[in-house]
Amino acid sequence: MSAANHVSVRVPASTANLGPGFDALGMALGLYDTVEATAGGDDVRVEVTGEGAGAVPTDEQHLVARALRAGVDALGVALPGVTLRCHNAIPHARGLGSSAAAIVAGVAAAYGLAGKELDEHALQIAAEFEGHADNAAASLYGGLVLAWAEAPPEGPRYRAVRLEPHPALAPVVLIPDTESATSVTRGLLPGNVPHNDAAFAAGRCALAVHALTTRPDLLLPATEDRLHQDYREPAWPDTMRMVRELRGNGVAATVSGAGPTVLALPSGGALPSGVDTAGFRVCALPVDRTGVVVEAIGTNSR
């Protein structure tokens, strides 16, 4: 891959946790942000359309720009200035991995401008921004991911493996108008949980991997959670009401990431007709099986 002065990046949304897999399971969804990065000049300029336009920085403080800078620094590439054109379709602060998508887009753009193929270090760079790798790995690799962190003396080493989701999976997201801050919802979590709840979560997380890849008929029990959702209910009571209503109707449903979006995995891809979805925008989204895509538009001899 040759170094480029202009790259285009397409990055998918993601849903994390999938019930019991807190900070471990993530899955890419077919909703995309795009970024065009053009090297040149002496400063950073950012143009934003779509979600977040007018509400996010348009200089080097923009999250894509910060991630791109981290990427080029890690790769040892000189990049004095860059123009970023961002079109956002992923809703912000809704639990659909918008921050991770922006970070992955910036890192991927850095690799593209440097003429480098994405590698495991790209995940490390991206995950360091959030302190966990589930969303970032899903946006980077596509499909279903199982993420973890190792703890060598030099600091956390983020790892992930990609798994192939079952072809019958048909995600539906229910997006409310309210927003949710990850820092707030994490602040609601206790420092410790009862041992039986931890054991329950371990078993259900293992079952979730099996259900998501091999036995979707087991998704309802596999997505049951005792580790984080109930503790965070004060942040999004309507979300938990919807999760319980869906589950009561036999639909595997969880809070997507830090919320407040609900992820449903109905058999056949349609919600039961009797479910009251008032206050939620209902969107059927396919599983993204590709991950981030980087295309060099203009090459140079750097």
N, C-alpha and C positions, 0 to 999 in steps of 0.2 A: 504494500500500500504506500503510495507516494505522498509526501507532504503536500498539503493543500492550503490555499489561501481563502477558500470558501467551502464550507460544509453545511449540509442539511441533516438535521437529526429529528427522528420521530421516536417518541418514548411513550409507553403505555402507562395507564393508571394501574393501581394495584389495591388489593384488599389484604389485610393482614390479620393474623391470629386465627381466623376461621373457627372461632369458638375456643377450644382449649389450648391452642398452640401459641400462647402469648409470647410475642417477640421471637417466634421461631418459624411459624408457617406464613407464607405469603403466596399470592396468586395474581398474575397479571391479567388485566381486563382490557377489552377492546375499546378503549376511549383514549385519545391521544393528544398530547401537546407536541408542537413542532418548534424547532429552533433553527434559524439560519445564522451561522457565525462567519463573519468576514474579517480576516486579519488585516490590519493596517491602521495608520495613524498613531497617535501618542496617548490616547485615552480610551476609556470604555464608554460606549454608548449603547443604550438598551431601548428598544421599541417594543411595546406590549399591546397586543390586542386580545380580545376575549376575556376569559375569567381573570379577575385581578387587575385589569387595566385601570389606571388611575389610582390604585391603592398600593402599588408596590414600587420600590425604588427603580430609577432608570439610569443608574450609574453603577460603579463597581460594587455597591452594596447589594445589588440584585442577586438572588440566590443562584441563578444560573451563572452569573459572572463570577461569583465567589468560588463556585465549584470548578469552573473552567480554570480560574487562576490556580487553584489547588492542583488541578490536573497538569497544567503546563509546568508548574514548579516541580512536581514529582517526576515528570518526564525530562526535566532539564532543558526545556525549550524556551527560547526567548520570544516573548510576545508582548511588545510594548502597548499595543492598542488593538481593540477589536470592536466591531459593531455586532450586536445581537438583535435579531428580530424574532420575537417570541409570540406565538399564537397559542393561547391556552384554552383547551376544552375541558380539562379536568377541574371540577369545582374545588375551590380552596377551603380548607378547614372543615372538610366534611368526612374525613376518614377514608379517602380514596387515593392516598399517596401522592398528593400534589407536590409536597415538598421533596419527597424522594425522587419523583419524576424530574423536577427541576434540577436536582443535584446530579442525577444520572445523565441528564441532557448536557449539563456543563462539562462533566468529566468526559463523556463520549465525544463532545465537540473538541476538547483538548486533544484527545487521541487522534481524531480525524485530522485536525490541523497539523499535528506532528507526524502524520503518516504512519501511525502505529495501530496495530490490531488490538482490540480490547482484550484484556487478560485478567487474571485473578486480582492483580493489584488495583484494577479499576474499582472492584467492589470494596477493597480496603479504603480507598480514597473516599468513595461515596458514603460508606457506612460510618466513617469517623464523624461525619457531620451530624448524624442522628443518634449515634450510640447504640444502634442495633441495625441488623442487616436485612430484616424480612422484606420490607417494602422495596428497598434499593435493589436487592437481589432479584425480586420479581420483575421490576422494571428493566433490569439489565439483561436477564436471561429469558424472560417469558415463562409461561407455564406455571407450574407449582414449584415452590422452593422450600427447602428446609434449611434454616440459617442458624448459626451458632457463633459464639466467640470463644477463642482460646486465650489463655492468659500467660504468655511468656513475659519475662522480666521487662522487656522494652515496651509493653503495653498491649492492649487487646488486639488480637488478630482475628479478623472477621472472615468467616467461611460460609459457604452455601453449596448445596447440591440441588440440581434441577431434576424434577420428577415430571413425568408425562401425565397430565390430568386425563381422567377418563373421558372419552369422546361424548358421553351423554350429559356431561355437566352443562347446565344452562343457567348461568347466574342472572339474577334479577336484583338490582339495587333500588332501594327506596330512599330517596334523598329529601330530607326536610329543608325548610328555609333557614333554620337555625345553624349556627356554626359551633365548632368545638375546638378548643385549644388543647393540644397534646399535653402541654405542661400542666394544665389544670386537671385533666382527667388522671394523669399519672400521680398527681398530688393526693388523689382520693384513695390510692391503693395503700393497704396496710404494709408495715414492714415485715410481718410474718403472717402465714396462713396456717390453719390447722393441718396436721399431718395427713388426716384422711382426705382432705380436699386436695392436697398436693399429690397424693397417690391417685386420686380420682382423675386429676388433670393429666398425669403421666399416661395412664391407661387410655384415656379418651384421645389424647394427642396421637398416640400410636394408632388407634383405631381410625382417627381422622385421615391419616396418611393412606391407610388401606382403602378407606371408603372413597377418597378423592381420586385415587388412581385405579382402583380395581372393583370396588363394590359400592357403587353409589346408592344402592338400596339401604345401606347402613348409615347414610348421612345424618339422619335425625338423631340417633343416639351418639354418633361420632362427634357432633358439633355441640354437645352439651358442655356447659362451662360452669365451674365453681371458683375459678381463680381470679377473675378480674371484672366481669361484666356487672354483677350485682353491686360490687363496691362502688362502681362508677355511675350507678343509676341516678344519683342526684344531679349529675351533669346533663343527663338527657332522659328524663322520665318517659317522654313520648316514644323515644326509640325503644326502650325496654318494653313498653306496652305493646308495641308492634311486634317485637321479637316473640313475646309470649303468645300473642294472638296467632301469629303464623305457626309457631310450634304446636299450639293447641289444635291447629287445623292440619297437622301432619307434615308441615313444611320445615325442612332444616333451615334455620335462620339464626344469624349471629349479628353482633355489632361489628361493622367494618372498621378495623383499625381502632383509632381513638374516637370514632363516632363523629357525628350522630347518625351517619348513614347506616341502614340495615342491609345486610347481605342475605339474600334468600337463594336457596338452591332447590327449587321445586322440581319434582319429577315431571318431565315433559315440557318444562320451561314456562309454565303459566301458573299464576297464583290462583288459589281457590276463589270462586266468584263471590263468596260471602265475606271476604276479608275487607274491612273498612280501611282504605288507604288515604283517607282525607288528611291533608297536611303533608303528604309525601309525594314527590315526583317519582313515578315508577318507570324504570328504564331497564330493558333487557340488554345485557352486554355479553358478548361472547368472551370466552377465555382467549387472551392473547397468547399465542404459542411461539412467538418470534423474539420478543424483547426489543430492546432499543435497536434502531437501524440508523447507521451513519452512511451518508453518501457524499463523496467528494465531488464538488461542482467545478472547482477550478484548482489545478495543481500548479506547483512551482518547484523550484530547485533548492529550497531550503534544506 
